[in-house]
Every structure is written in structure tokens, then in C-alpha cells.
Amino acid sequence: MYTGKLVFSQVMDFMPLHTFRRCVARYQGDYKVKKFACLDQYLCMAFAQITYRESLRDIEICLRAQEQKLYHMGIRGKVSRSTIADANEQRHWQIYADLAYSLINTARKLYRDESFAFELDQTAYALDATTIDLCLSMFPWANFRKNKGAVKLHTLLDLRCNIPTFIHISDGKLHEVNTLDIVPFEPGAFYVMDRGYLDYSRLYGLSRALAFFLIRAKSNLQCRRIYSHPVDRSTGLICDQTIMLTGFYQKKDYPEKLRRVKYHDAETDLTFVFLTNNFELPAITIANLYRSRWQVELFFKWIKQHLRIKSFYGTSENAVKTQIWIAISVYVIVAILKKQLRLPYSLYTILQVLSVSVFERTPIYQLFTKTNYKTENPVSCNQLNLFDELTGQ
């Protein structure tokens, strides 16, 4: 009989402890801390994410019920809701943000050879944001509307591996287009965006950074056609044009040529107009690339459903950002675990199995070999079929 590590400890082994300690030292997270270190805080919060705990009291009761196993989980401090709450209020959220980015770099290396839905040599990113509603009276710092609070999760998602490569957490008032001022642009990469990010001066800056953008045009587009390229209308393409902007401010903000692709989607009976600064890719690839932007919407939907980022354990800005970053790090740890153990299951299935097995001493791989997991989610199978594509299955 296997008497080794707990399943929870096996999962946490995929979190590089030396990197975590460097992050803690960088922000002096354990300065004058004697009883409940940053590692204890992280493990308690990671346990809450994996097992879907709803509150600090919930975390406390569950962990104290297994108090004899806390040492084997790596938790050295005494677990109480007040101690966890104080840690979330006082330990800098940037510790866990830096840890998440380190895990993201590891995950991207593991998934870099994943096949894409269509042939594309360049790296493609989807930029979007999602709003997490908050009660303004409890979260007064999270300004959104007059009587409503919220935070926004601005995310740059690598479409090849569906790992977020850049995340910015702001209050609800930050407009999406302002995110273009802080996103790091990678030369030669594609940035796929919805029309909420349409700002010609910022797009021109992206183009001058030698990156490519793909964005939906607004209805008030003013342009002059320079050349029309032949298209195969049986694919849904309507036109493929080289244009110059003619609006007074538009042509001032973007003085160079653009490519305009018009496409009709027979499935939804909708017509889309795309703008890009790439003149090499086939027009149908441009349309398919924008279609893949939907993966970032699925990513937001998935993490809201399966990670604890809609109900928060603290009300301060630091506590909220700490919980979000730890949730993201757990998502990436599970993605790393899936790849390194070569598990042929979706992240949903892996998380569900882990959630009921954290206190067992079974090897993780054995958890997934005893039973044939066929039913992913009988309630919303359409979403999870799509998400299986996100996870490279």
C-alpha cells in the first residue's frame, strides 16, 4: 500500500518552492512573521481553490477536521480564519502575481508545440477583459458605477496553449482600450481584439513595434479603397481590400495602409469587417484567426465557474488581488500537471477528481487510471467540448 505524499502535496510539488521563496523575499512577505508564513497562506488558499471552499470559515473547518494531516500538506502554522484574513490583508499581492508569471513561463514552454486550429507560424494572442461584480459598500475602492462596484481582469491569452501571458487587475472604470498602453508587444506576433480596443493611434504604435493586430471595424469607418484582392466567395469572404483611412482624426492617427476583410458567417448569419496591418496571410486565415478569439471568452467563463474568484474571502484591494492571482496560479499548476503527467483529460475533470482526493495518499496518475472518465459535464457539455479544444485535446 502506498504511504507516500498526500494528493494535495503532490499537486503542490509542481509549484517551484525556490521560486516562491524568492518572490516572498523580494517583497519581504515573511518580515517579522513568526507563526503563519506566506507559504502557509498560499497552501491554505490553494486548498480553497482546489476544493471549492466558499468562505474563510469553510476553509478553517475543513482543514481543522484534518489537523493531523496539515504537517504533511506543508502547512506549519495554526489555521484560523482570522489568521488567513490578516495574511490576505497584509501580505503583498505581488508575491503571488510574480509566482503566477513564473508558472506561466513554465507552462508556455510545455505547450509551445501544441497544434493550432489552422496553419499559422506566428504566435497569436487574444486580448480581452471580463468584469467581476462587487458590492460597492463592501469594496469601496472598486469603483465602477454610481451604485455598483467591480474589478476588471484584463487578459492576454496565448491562443496556441490557452495560457494567460499577461494579466492586469483594475477597478471597473479602466476602459479596455487603455490596456494597450501597458501590454508588452512581441515583434511578429498577432494580437486579436474586439472593436472595444479600436484606437488608431494606439494601433499605429503596435504596428511600429513590428507586431500585427486583427480587430473588428466599427460602423463609422471612413476609408478609401486602393486595391481589391480576389476572394473565394464560397468560403464566406465578401471582399479583401487594401485601404487608407479618410476620416480627419483617423488618417492622422494611422497614416499608413490597412487591410480590410469582410466576411459572412453562415452559421450565425452575421457579417464581420476586420482590420489588420498584415498583408501576407490569406483572407480566410484572417477570418479564422478572429474566430479563435472566442477562446478567451471561454477562458473567462471557465475560471469564473470553476475557480473561486466570484466570492471573495476579504474586502480589501490586496485581499482580492491575492485571491485572484492564487486562483490563476492554481489553474496554471493544474495545466502543468496535466502536461507533465500526460493526462488525457480536461482541466475540468482533473480539478473535479483532485477536489475529492486531496487527503488521499494515492499517486496522482493512479487516480486517473482506476476509472474511465467519459462524462465531462452533463449539465453543460457544449461548453466543455469547446474547452477540450482549448486544452489541446
Salt bridges, closest charged atoms under 4 A:
ASP13 OD2 - LYS5 NZ 2.80
GLU54 OE2 - ARG308 NH1 2.87
ASP58 OD1 - ARG53 NH1 3.14
GLU60 OE2 - ARG64 NH2 3.63
GLU60 OE1 - ARG81 NH1 2.88
ASP98 OD2 - ARG26 NH1 2.78
GLU114 OE2 - LYS339 NZ 2.34
ASP128 OD2 - ARG293 NH1 2.90
ASP133 OD1 - LYS148 NZ 3.74
ASP158 OD2 - ARG108 NH2 3.06
GLU176 OE1 - LYS152 NZ 3.48
ASP181 OD1 - ARG202 NE 2.93
ASP199 OD2 - ARG202 NH1 3.15
ASP240 OD2 - ARG259 NH2 2.95
ASP265 OD2 - ARG291 NH1 3.77
ASP269 OD1 - HIS264 NE2 3.25
GLU297 OE2 - ARG293 NH2 3.41
GLU317 OE2 - LYS321 NZ 3.01
